Amino acid sequence: MILLDPKNHNRPYPDDRSREVMLKAIEFFEGKGKAALKRDDREQVWYGDFLEFARKEKLFATTLTPAGYGAPDSRWDTWRNCEFAEILAFYGLAYWYTWQVSVLGLGPIWMSENEEVKARAARLLEQGGIFAFGLSERAHGADVYSTDMELIPQPEGGFVARGEKYYIGNGNKAALVSTFGKIKGTDDYVFFVVDSQNEHYECKRNVVNSQSYVSNFALHDYPISEADILSRGREAWNSALNTVNVGKFNLGWASIGISTHALYEAVHHAANRRLYGQNVTDFPHVKQLFSDAYARLVAMKLVALRAADYMRSASATDRRYLLYNPVVKMKVTTQGEDVINHLWDVIAAKGFERDMYFEMAARDIRALPKLEGTVHVNIALIVKFMPNYFFNPEDQPEIVRRDDPADDTFLFHQGAARGLGDIRFHDYETTYAGFSQPNVEVFRGQVAVFKKMLEAAPPGEGQANDVDFLLAVGELFTLVVYGQLLLENARIYDLAEDLIDQIFDVFVRDFSHYALQLHGKASSTDIQMEHCLQMIAKPIGDADRYTRVWQDHVLPLRDAYSMNP
């Protein structure tokens, strides 16, 4: 079974400790129960019980300590971390968030050459510490060019840090906060660490109405020695961007976890409710909404898993992950919104009830596409890869499924965060040509027209600077990449033929939707609009296939999982 089912979590793991981490996390939340989970969410209770459990069981130490710095079973294993992130989000975004921002806070530490701080971080993880990533500022958001945080050199040596950071998760309790700023009087960027409990550190407030603590903190002449500095200049800049590559990938897994729990709850409610003399799940529109939600969710998970394979296999000569990573950040998270919307259209007012997990899901799923610069930032990044992806393919190593127990050391040695337009990809068409399902063929035809449009009428100079226009182009391109990753994993995970065709039934409709959006843009030219109309297609319906997907994959979820009360 592709979807997470905590009550039947019998997945194969390469080592006993990985299995133990997942089962221990599930045991904690199922033991806590749904009523207590919802109560803590409503009352915005700091999740100290979870952090104490994680400390006792060394969950963060195992998952977030690279090999060689902690216990023998500790490593930075992206596949294992995907599993763990999914489980945490399945039970609540707040639990995922405290782990996720620890990932970000640790990024600049593990990327640094400061072995003293690395050893300190490993000890703090072993003791149950959490971490924070001091990058964003209130005036500048995530615009790292414009930081106001300063390290001020002192006559007697060393520095003092002065400035504020905003929207910093774990900023109330972090054992170390990796803080980004500039050295006063220079253009040199710098990363340094501070302790959130130090007297020169002021945690001013929680800036969100949430169980999570998302802080605004200030440093008041906080003493910083050379031993506290992680990186300077170009290395600090690279650490900021490369940490985002490592950490913000987990946004997709949060969306997958939340959507999976919400799907179980929604199908269970609808299948056990009767209206007008029939089960709610007998209504044709309900079947369609659930089938689309399931298809989208399966695709989300398989795409994110495949992107993780490329991250784990990355090297200085294979950086394809730098495209697939923002695809997960942007597309998987927005697909999660679509899944919740489909489910909510079925369960309607039930989705507002205070005792439903769904009430949390409907609120929290909106956050994930917006926690990393919003969709347009990721699309602006994604379109940089478009020319080489379509027009300059080259032979590349075939990447296998990467669920082996390896330490992903390259992620902390990514090098300079530039040259994205030079990255080359294998031929996406080879992947698509290996599948013959009717709707895969329809989708291939749509993609072929899109490529012809890019050849015949590429975005002009004005359009290239028109974010609104590029968003529509980027959505079309992203869906091509998304479909490629899905098909690669469909083969690896032996996805049912019917389900592949059902997923591409959804993709054909989505591609048509984005083509129509591009057609309607104010700056679209006549030839671009002509191609857009050719991209609009209707999926090939197959009543028998649709029924099999419903009976074999969707309806069995009705009583598959329910959280302990």
SEMAR-678024 format. One line per field, with one value per residue (C-alpha): residue number from 1; residue in one letter; chain; x, y, z. Coordinates in Angstrom, 3 decimals. Layout:
N
pos	[NUM:...]
code	[A:...]
unit	[A:...]
c1	[X:...]
c2	[Y:...]
c3	[Z:...]
This chain:
565
pos	[1:2:3:4:5:6:7:8:9:10:11:12:13:14:15:16:17:18:19:20:21:22:23:24:25:26:27:28:29:30:31:32:33:34:35:36:37:38:39:40:41:42:43:44:45:46:47:48:49:50:51:52:53:54:55:56:57:58:59:60:61:62:63:64:65:66:67:68:69:70:71:72:73:74:75:76:77:78:79:80:81:82:83:84:85:86:87:88:89:90:91:92:93:94:95:96:97:98:99:100:101:102:103:104:105:106:107:108:109:110:111:112:113:114:115:116:117:118:119:120:121:122:123:124:125:126:127:128:129:130:131:132:133:134:135:136:137:138:139:140:141:142:143:144:145:146:147:148:149:150:151:152:153:154:155:156:157:158:159:160:161:162:163:164:165:166:167:168:169:170:171:172:173:174:175:176:177:178:179:180:181:182:183:184:185:186:187:188:189:190:191:192:193:194:195:196:197:198:199:200:201:202:203:204:205:206:207:208:209:210:211:212:213:214:215:216:217:218:219:220:221:222:223:224:225:226:227:228:229:230:231:232:233:234:235:236:237:238:239:240:241:242:243:244:245:246:247:248:249:250:251:252:253:254:255:256:257:258:259:260:261:262:263:264:265:266:267:268:269:270:271:272:273:274:275:276:277:278:279:280:281:282:283:284:285:286:287:288:289:290:291:292:293:294:295:296:297:298:299:300:301:302:303:304:305:306:307:308:309:310:311:312:313:314:315:316:317:318:319:320:321:322:323:324:325:326:327:328:329:330:331:332:333:334:335:336:337:338:339:340:341:342:343:344:345:346:347:348:349:350:351:352:353:354:355:356:357:358:359:360:361:362:363:364:365:366:367:368:369:370:371:372:373:374:375:376:377:378:379:380:381:382:383:384:385:386:387:388:389:390:391:392:393:394:395:396:397:398:399:400:401:402:403:404:405:406:407:408:409:410:411:412:413:414:415:416:417:418:419:420:421:422:423:424:425:426:427:428:429:430:431:432:433:434:435:436:437:438:439:440:441:442:443:444:445:446:447:448:449:450:451:452:453:454:455:456:457:458:459:460:461:462:463:464:465:466:467:468:469:470:471:472:473:474:475:476:477:478:479:480:481:482:483:484:485:486:487:488:489:490:491:492:493:494:495:496:497:498:499:500:501:502:503:504:505:506:507:508:509:510:511:512:513:514:515:516:517:518:519:520:521:522:523:524:525:526:527:528:529:530:531:532:533:534:535:536:537:538:539:540:541:542:543:544:545:546:547:548:549:550:551:552:553:554:555:556:557:558:559:560:561:562:563:564:565]
code	[M:I:L:L:D:P:K:N:H:N:R:P:Y:P:D:D:R:S:R:E:V:M:L:K:A:I:E:F:F:E:G:K:G:K:A:A:L:K:R:D:D:R:E:Q:V:W:Y:G:D:F:L:E:F:A:R:K:E:K:L:F:A:T:T:L:T:P:A:G:Y:G:A:P:D:S:R:W:D:T:W:R:N:C:E:F:A:E:I:L:A:F:Y:G:L:A:Y:W:Y:T:W:Q:V:S:V:L:G:L:G:P:I:W:M:S:E:N:E:E:V:K:A:R:A:A:R:L:L:E:Q:G:G:I:F:A:F:G:L:S:E:R:A:H:G:A:D:V:Y:S:T:D:M:E:L:I:P:Q:P:E:G:G:F:V:A:R:G:E:K:Y:Y:I:G:N:G:N:K:A:A:L:V:S:T:F:G:K:I:K:G:T:D:D:Y:V:F:F:V:V:D:S:Q:N:E:H:Y:E:C:K:R:N:V:V:N:S:Q:S:Y:V:S:N:F:A:L:H:D:Y:P:I:S:E:A:D:I:L:S:R:G:R:E:A:W:N:S:A:L:N:T:V:N:V:G:K:F:N:L:G:W:A:S:I:G:I:S:T:H:A:L:Y:E:A:V:H:H:A:A:N:R:R:L:Y:G:Q:N:V:T:D:F:P:H:V:K:Q:L:F:S:D:A:Y:A:R:L:V:A:M:K:L:V:A:L:R:A:A:D:Y:M:R:S:A:S:A:T:D:R:R:Y:L:L:Y:N:P:V:V:K:M:K:V:T:T:Q:G:E:D:V:I:N:H:L:W:D:V:I:A:A:K:G:F:E:R:D:M:Y:F:E:M:A:A:R:D:I:R:A:L:P:K:L:E:G:T:V:H:V:N:I:A:L:I:V:K:F:M:P:N:Y:F:F:N:P:E:D:Q:P:E:I:V:R:R:D:D:P:A:D:D:T:F:L:F:H:Q:G:A:A:R:G:L:G:D:I:R:F:H:D:Y:E:T:T:Y:A:G:F:S:Q:P:N:V:E:V:F:R:G:Q:V:A:V:F:K:K:M:L:E:A:A:P:P:G:E:G:Q:A:N:D:V:D:F:L:L:A:V:G:E:L:F:T:L:V:V:Y:G:Q:L:L:L:E:N:A:R:I:Y:D:L:A:E:D:L:I:D:Q:I:F:D:V:F:V:R:D:F:S:H:Y:A:L:Q:L:H:G:K:A:S:S:T:D:I:Q:M:E:H:C:L:Q:M:I:A:K:P:I:G:D:A:D:R:Y:T:R:V:W:Q:D:H:V:L:P:L:R:D:A:Y:S:M:N:P]
unit	[A:A:A:A:A:A:A:A:A:A:A:A:A:A:A:A:A:A:A:A:A:A:A:A:A:A:A:A:A:A:A:A:A:A:A:A:A:A:A:A:A:A:A:A:A:A:A:A:A:A:A:A:A:A:A:A:A:A:A:A:A:A:A:A:A:A:A:A:A:A:A:A:A:A:A:A:A:A:A:A:A:A:A:A:A:A:A:A:A:A:A:A:A:A:A:A:A:A:A:A:A:A:A:A:A:A:A:A:A:A:A:A:A:A:A:A:A:A:A:A:A:A:A:A:A:A:A:A:A:A:A:A:A:A:A:A:A:A:A:A:A:A:A:A:A:A:A:A:A:A:A:A:A:A:A:A:A:A:A:A:A:A:A:A:A:A:A:A:A:A:A:A:A:A:A:A:A:A:A:A:A:A:A:A:A:A:A:A:A:A:A:A:A:A:A:A:A:A:A:A:A:A:A:A:A:A:A:A:A:A:A:A:A:A:A:A:A:A:A:A:A:A:A:A:A:A:A:A:A:A:A:A:A:A:A:A:A:A:A:A:A:A:A:A:A:A:A:A:A:A:A:A:A:A:A:A:A:A:A:A:A:A:A:A:A:A:A:A:A:A:A:A:A:A:A:A:A:A:A:A:A:A:A:A:A:A:A:A:A:A:A:A:A:A:A:A:A:A:A:A:A:A:A:A:A:A:A:A:A:A:A:A:A:A:A:A:A:A:A:A:A:A:A:A:A:A:A:A:A:A:A:A:A:A:A:A:A:A:A:A:A:A:A:A:A:A:A:A:A:A:A:A:A:A:A:A:A:A:A:A:A:A:A:A:A:A:A:A:A:A:A:A:A:A:A:A:A:A:A:A:A:A:A:A:A:A:A:A:A:A:A:A:A:A:A:A:A:A:A:A:A:A:A:A:A:A:A:A:A:A:A:A:A:A:A:A:A:A:A:A:A:A:A:A:A:A:A:A:A:A:A:A:A:A:A:A:A:A:A:A:A:A:A:A:A:A:A:A:A:A:A:A:A:A:A:A:A:A:A:A:A:A:A:A:A:A:A:A:A:A:A:A:A:A:A:A:A:A:A:A:A:A:A:A:A:A:A:A:A:A:A:A:A:A:A:A:A:A:A:A:A:A:A:A:A:A:A:A:A:A:A:A:A:A:A:A:A:A:A:A:A:A:A:A:A:A:A:A:A:A:A:A:A:A:A:A:A:A:A:A:A:A:A:A:A:A:A:A:A:A:A:A:A:A:A:A:A:A:A:A:A:A:A:A:A]
c1	[0.000:1.416:-0.365:0.743:-1.455:-0.223:-2.328:-0.673:2.800:4.573:6.909:10.312:13.188:16.890:17.700:15.967:16.584:14.767:11.740:11.901:11.940:8.785:6.908:7.867:6.530:3.278:2.982:3.314:0.575:-1.849:-1.285:-1.981:-5.227:-7.259:-9.133:-5.925:-4.326:-7.244:-7.404:-3.739:-4.234:-7.251:-5.577:-2.227:-0.361:3.397:4.202:6.542:5.180:6.207:9.640:10.218:9.265:11.530:14.367:13.864:13.757:16.446:14.263:15.796:19.322:18.935:17.400:19.298:22.882:25.173:27.252:30.368:28.977:26.535:25.466:26.333:22.722:22.540:22.825:21.336:19.222:16.808:14.613:14.279:13.630:10.847:9.152:9.546:8.312:5.233:4.360:4.783:2.590:0.004:-0.704:-0.298:1.616:3.013:4.871:6.327:7.215:9.412:11.400:11.454:12.874:15.473:16.465:16.891:18.763:21.197:21.853:24.415:26.073:26.617:27.685:30.330:33.974:33.476:34.021:33.625:30.064:29.286:30.327:28.284:25.217:25.549:25.698:22.660:20.710:21.593:20.224:16.957:17.719:15.808:17.227:16.262:17.169:17.552:17.247:14.024:13.453:10.268:11.204:12.771:11.137:13.405:15.272:18.730:20.347:18.883:19.670:19.835:21.379:24.961:28.088:29.974:33.752:35.043:38.392:39.426:38.537:35.407:32.041:28.680:25.512:22.773:19.478:16.182:14.876:11.258:9.229:11.754:10.368:11.619:13.024:11.702:13.530:16.249:19.498:21.257:19.947:21.927:21.738:22.427:23.725:26.512:29.758:29.363:31.415:31.804:29.726:30.560:27.673:28.083:26.398:26.896:25.191:23.441:21.650:17.988:18.375:21.270:20.630:21.493:18.811:15.271:12.408:9.920:6.752:5.053:3.989:1.369:-1.846:-0.712:0.453:3.840:6.121:7.191:9.271:10.378:13.690:16.276:19.980:21.151:24.944:25.161:28.895:30.141:33.595:35.366:34.295:30.635:31.055:29.983:30.807:31.562:31.227:30.322:30.266:27.641:25.577:25.805:24.871:21.682:20.504:21.726:20.030:16.786:17.443:17.790:15.137:12.264:11.923:10.145:7.206:5.948:6.068:4.050:1.393:1.410:1.010:-1.807:-3.679:-3.449:-5.006:-7.710:-8.514:-9.031:-11.312:-13.339:-13.894:-14.837:-17.396:-18.945:-19.056:-20.856:-23.418:-26.699:-28.603:-31.730:-31.752:-28.175:-24.613:-22.950:-20.194:-22.768:-23.279:-21.397:-19.922:-18.666:-16.949:-15.292:-14.086:-12.682:-11.110:-9.418:-8.224:-6.789:-5.108:-3.542:-2.326:-0.730:1.013:2.207:3.864:5.463:6.796:8.267:9.856:11.402:12.744:14.348:16.124:17.748:18.694:20.376:22.220:23.320:26.912:28.895:28.240:24.583:22.488:19.125:17.740:17.831:14.839:13.016:13.370:11.371:8.839:8.141:8.081:5.664:3.638:3.236:2.156:-0.386:-1.686:-2.272:-4.563:-6.461:-6.822:-8.279:-10.601:-11.952:-12.525:-14.128:-16.584:-17.802:-17.891:-18.984:-19.901:-18.380:-14.994:-15.505:-16.236:-13.848:-13.341:-12.355:-8.728:-9.965:-10.546:-6.802:-5.935:-8.077:-6.331:-2.768:-2.602:-2.755:0.468:2.776:2.951:3.534:6.299:9.043:8.621:5.207:4.516:5.798:9.289:9.571:8.164:10.648:13.339:11.829:11.614:15.389:15.713:13.170:15.433:17.845:15.075:13.236:15.946:19.326:18.900:21.952:22.708:22.625:23.058:19.822:18.888:17.626:15.322:17.334:15.968:19.350:20.761:23.303:24.463:23.669:26.929:26.717:23.808:26.239:28.821:26.655:29.055:28.169:24.456:24.672:24.798:21.230:20.759:23.683:22.271:21.430:18.731:17.996:15.355:11.943:10.350:12.104:10.253:6.875:7.425:7.674:3.954:0.982:-2.016:-4.563:-4.340:-0.554:-0.734:-3.139:-0.853:2.179:0.317:-0.383:3.281:4.360:2.233:3.659:7.188:6.271:4.949:8.235:10.074:7.755:6.855:9.049:8.349:9.433:11.480:8.439:6.872:10.092:9.755:6.008:5.654:1.954:2.729:5.634:3.467:1.193:4.136:5.774:2.667:2.651:6.363:6.127:3.364:5.578:8.365:5.831:4.448:7.947:8.836:5.521:6.074:9.623:8.314:5.236:7.609:9.760:6.751:4.785:1.793:-1.400:-2.087:-5.572:-4.254:-1.628:-4.335:-6.600:-3.805:-3.166:-6.891:-6.384:-3.176:-4.819:-7.533:-4.970:-2.841:-5.904:-6.721:-3.249:-3.278:-6.534:-5.017:-2.030:-4.366:-6.134:-3.034:-2.992:0.410:-0.192:0.447:-1.764:0.543:0.877:-2.893:-3.290:-0.976:-2.781:-6.067:-4.373:-3.179:-6.733:-7.829:-10.391:-9.177:-10.202:-12.936:-13.125:-16.037:-14.596:-11.217:-12.824:-14.958:-11.952:-9.992:-12.948:-13.596:-9.977:-8.232:-10.561:-13.575:-11.466:-10.194:-13.608:-12.647:-8.896:-7.754:-9.179:-7.034:-7.350:-9.889]
c2	[0.000:3.359:5.496:5.596:3.493:3.818:0.905:-1.405:0.039:-3.020:-1.338:-2.872:-0.908:-1.485:-1.493:-2.064:1.444:3.072:0.855:1.629:5.408:5.243:2.866:4.810:8.034:6.325:4.792:8.199:9.849:6.934:6.752:10.452:10.028:12.260:14.107:15.225:16.058:18.317:19.867:20.838:22.319:24.387:25.611:26.170:24.060:23.943:20.367:19.732:16.200:15.281:16.895:15.078:11.789:12.585:13.369:10.135:8.034:10.141:10.538:13.832:12.693:9.595:11.344:14.644:13.737:12.903:9.747:10.147:12.778:10.761:7.218:4.475:4.330:8.110:9.415:12.036:9.693:11.595:8.561:7.895:11.574:11.598:8.746:10.505:13.860:12.205:10.530:13.718:15.740:12.957:13.780:17.537:20.277:21.592:18.337:18.306:21.986:21.736:18.935:20.739:23.988:21.945:20.560:24.128:25.270:22.385:22.949:25.778:23.883:20.633:22.637:24.555:23.784:24.553:21.140:22.539:23.699:20.448:18.436:20.765:20.352:16.571:16.671:18.935:16.626:13.710:15.716:16.403:19.905:21.594:24.132:27.246:28.959:32.715:33.900:35.867:39.432:41.406:44.120:41.831:38.422:35.780:38.364:37.354:40.200:42.742:41.495:44.065:41.680:42.794:41.436:44.425:43.960:44.860:46.583:43.815:41.138:39.208:40.731:41.643:40.758:43.336:43.073:41.206:38.144:37.399:34.278:31.959:28.606:27.178:30.601:30.291:27.097:26.444:25.126:26.834:29.357:29.507:33.233:34.985:38.539:40.785:41.903:45.625:47.831:45.081:43.273:39.920:37.689:35.550:32.650:32.338:30.476:31.864:30.301:31.254:31.194:33.681:36.984:38.953:37.065:38.424:36.233:39.018:37.153:34.399:36.091:33.494:32.246:28.663:25.820:26.217:28.968:31.167:33.843:37.389:37.553:40.271:40.135:42.891:43.152:39.373:38.469:36.350:34.807:33.196:29.845:30.792:31.634:28.978:30.586:33.913:35.574:33.335:30.249:31.828:32.770:29.238:27.798:29.857:28.678:25.110:24.751:25.711:22.985:20.400:21.605:23.074:19.825:18.542:20.871:18.349:15.570:17.615:18.054:14.311:13.413:15.891:14.929:11.207:11.530:13.831:11.354:8.485:10.604:11.992:8.647:7.013:9.735:9.718:5.926:5.530:8.264:7.836:10.574:10.216:6.469:5.743:5.949:9.273:7.391:6.138:9.645:10.027:13.417:12.080:9.168:11.622:13.899:11.045:9.383:12.632:13.231:9.720:9.985:13.318:12.008:8.878:11.048:13.470:10.689:8.945:12.226:13.248:9.821:10.005:13.497:12.157:9.485:12.246:14.214:11.163:10.402:13.986:14.961:17.867:16.451:15.472:18.330:17.384:17.482:21.287:21.153:18.280:19.802:23.019:20.936:19.134:22.393:24.048:21.334:18.716:21.361:22.965:19.521:18.980:21.997:20.446:17.160:18.921:20.987:17.820:16.168:19.264:19.468:16.043:16.323:19.992:21.326:18.290:19.726:22.598:20.457:20.905:17.197:16.381:16.116:17.587:20.965:21.182:19.858:22.416:25.228:23.928:22.677:26.310:27.165:24.784:26.432:29.733:28.720:29.055:32.267:31.408:29.598:32.329:32.185:28.478:28.803:31.590:29.117:26.200:28.007:28.539:24.842:24.806:25.384:22.572:20.249:20.465:21.197:19.968:16.490:14.350:10.866:10.766:7.956:6.129:6.686:3.681:3.610:4.991:3.562:2.202:3.158:5.696:9.034:11.768:13.642:15.530:17.603:19.340:19.849:21.188:23.949:27.215:27.937:29.095:27.861:26.512:27.260:24.980:21.845:19.098:16.434:13.056:12.978:13.148:11.763:8.440:8.069:8.949:6.645:3.665:3.900:3.255:4.077:6.139:9.225:9.139:9.317:12.260:14.031:13.394:15.096:18.128:18.319:18.089:21.124:23.033:22.292:23.448:26.695:27.249:26.728:28.809:31.557:31.538:34.169:37.549:40.089:41.690:38.349:37.097:39.925:39.400:37.205:36.652:35.257:33.134:31.629:30.125:28.881:27.532:25.587:23.828:23.043:21.863:19.433:17.895:17.302:16.086:13.528:12.315:11.726:9.990:7.588:6.788:5.745:4.039:1.491:1.230:0.753:-1.349:0.999:-0.533:0.215:1.456:3.866:5.281:6.012:7.534:9.810:11.018:11.577:14.223:15.532:15.979:18.112:20.125:20.744:21.979:24.297:25.865:26.149:28.074:30.331:31.052:31.768:34.387:36.284:39.895:39.556:36.242:36.577:35.207:32.304:31.450:31.504:29.242:26.686:27.012:26.032:22.973:21.975:21.765:18.143:15.876:12.776:9.436:8.018:4.343:3.390:-0.040:1.358:4.074:1.488:-0.724:2.185:3.067:-0.496:-1.622:1.509:4.225:2.629:0.182:3.246:3.689:1.710:1.386:3.777:5.781:7.458:6.255:8.435]
c3	[0.000:-1.055:1.531:5.152:7.446:11.029:12.252:9.725:9.406:8.040:5.609:5.002:6.518:5.902:9.627:12.936:14.276:11.354:11.955:15.671:15.085:12.971:15.245:18.364:16.825:15.838:19.302:20.944:18.892:18.969:22.719:23.044:21.133:18.894:21.650:23.366:20.025:19.115:22.580:22.481:19.033:20.099:23.271:21.516:24.037:23.505:22.477:25.363:25.820:22.298:22.631:25.914:24.255:21.289:23.732:25.614:22.448:20.714:17.608:16.490:17.333:15.169:12.167:12.192:13.106:10.164:10.407:12.503:14.868:16.933:17.750:15.247:14.002:13.447:9.896:7.591:5.503:3.246:2.604:6.331:7.000:4.388:6.253:9.591:8.264:6.772:10.068:12.102:9.718:9.618:13.256:13.094:11.348:14.648:15.355:11.875:12.154:15.253:13.570:10.210:11.526:13.393:9.981:8.752:11.835:11.543:7.828:8.183:11.045:9.144:6.063:7.999:8.687:12.383:13.967:17.467:16.777:14.962:17.998:20.190:17.985:18.115:21.921:22.074:19.765:21.987:24.925:23.069:21.804:18.996:16.552:14.604:11.332:11.783:8.191:7.630:8.791:9.149:6.668:4.081:4.460:2.965:0.858:2.014:0.084:2.481:5.955:8.760:11.293:11.966:13.546:14.878:15.331:18.801:19.531:21.906:19.364:18.565:17.744:19.140:17.229:16.926:15.083:14.817:13.058:12.274:11.543:13.170:14.278:17.590:18.446:22.000:22.949:20.358:21.764:18.852:16.351:13.102:12.395:9.092:8.864:7.639:9.210:9.813:7.507:4.895:2.276:3.858:4.782:7.876:9.682:13.431:16.268:19.333:22.299:22.723:26.519:26.600:28.418:25.261:23.310:23.544:22.349:21.759:20.804:18.873:15.646:14.658:16.228:16.487:18.688:17.010:18.267:15.344:16.962:16.534:18.362:18.911:19.702:22.018:21.706:21.901:22.278:19.364:19.221:16.284:17.737:17.153:13.451:10.968:7.618:5.960:2.595:-0.337:1.892:4.142:1.112:-0.263:3.138:3.207:-0.214:0.136:3.509:1.806:-0.783:1.981:4.392:2.418:0.453:3.564:2.879:0.345:2.909:5.373:2.719:2.008:5.684:6.307:3.138:3.907:7.363:6.000:3.207:5.641:7.806:4.907:3.159:6.457:7.179:3.713:3.309:6.630:6.033:4.172:2.344:0.230:0.771:-0.339:0.921:0.219:-1.611:-4.134:-5.579:-8.892:-8.030:-4.684:-6.419:-8.796:-6.023:-3.963:-7.010:-8.015:-4.440:-4.229:-7.630:-6.713:-3.347:-4.800:-7.390:-4.697:-2.763:-5.718:-7.130:-3.766:-3.315:-6.766:-6.160:-2.969:-5.044:-7.101:-3.980:-2.467:-5.717:-6.383:-7.023:-8.399:-11.882:-11.373:-10.040:-11.526:-7.988:-8.131:-10.495:-8.845:-5.373:-6.062:-7.999:-4.728:-2.766:-5.178:-6.869:-4.160:-1.654:-3.988:-4.929:-1.222:-1.263:-4.165:-2.285:0.754:-1.458:-3.114:0.256:1.737:-1.143:-0.036:3.757:3.697:7.154:8.843:7.922:10.371:13.427:16.327:16.946:13.363:12.323:9.051:10.690:11.363:7.920:6.100:7.960:7.896:4.303:3.144:4.947:3.127:-0.321:1.458:3.853:1.272:-0.622:-2.148:-5.409:-7.727:-6.174:-6.892:-10.411:-11.167:-10.134:-12.059:-15.410:-15.375:-16.196:-19.025:-22.084:-21.251:-20.119:-23.429:-25.963:-24.657:-23.146:-22.639:-21.407:-17.622:-15.104:-14.392:-10.756:-8.841:-5.835:-2.915:0.305:1.364:4.802:3.538:4.915:2.384:2.749:-0.558:0.728:3.077:0.336:-2.502:-3.426:-5.143:-5.500:-9.102:-12.690:-12.682:-16.365:-17.206:-15.574:-18.092:-17.906:-19.421:-22.170:-20.522:-23.676:-23.154:-19.861:-21.370:-24.354:-22.015:-21.126:-23.378:-21.190:-23.164:-20.975:-20.884:-24.684:-24.554:-22.109:-24.330:-27.148:-24.998:-23.996:-27.639:-28.500:-25.527:-26.714:-30.237:-28.778:-26.954:-30.260:-32.433:-29.974:-26.846:-24.193:-25.513:-23.604:-22.019:-21.176:-19.611:-17.069:-16.610:-13.533:-14.205:-17.676:-16.423:-13.694:-16.343:-18.417:-15.287:-14.265:-17.644:-17.477:-13.876:-14.781:-17.479:-14.947:-12.379:-14.808:-15.675:-12.018:-11.425:-14.310:-13.253:-9.853:-11.276:-12.746:-9.611:-7.310:-9.823:-9.841:-11.216:-14.890:-14.074:-11.473:-13.842:-16.389:-13.725:-12.516:-16.054:-16.508:-13.793:-15.380:-18.803:-17.221:-15.249:-18.334:-20.210:-17.321:-17.330:-21.134:-20.919:-18.266:-20.509:-23.441:-21.339:-20.225:-21.389:-23.042:-24.862:-28.595:-31.351:-32.114:-28.423:-28.026:-31.063:-29.476:-26.152:-27.769:-29.243:-25.765:-24.453:-24.500:-22.915:-21.094:-22.482:-20.309:-19.451:-17.208:-16.409:-15.465:-13.360:-11.532:-10.850:-9.382:-7.185:-6.015:-5.657:-4.389:-3.079:-1.406:0.672:2.578:4.226:7.339:6.788:9.514:12.380:15.010:18.577:20.431]
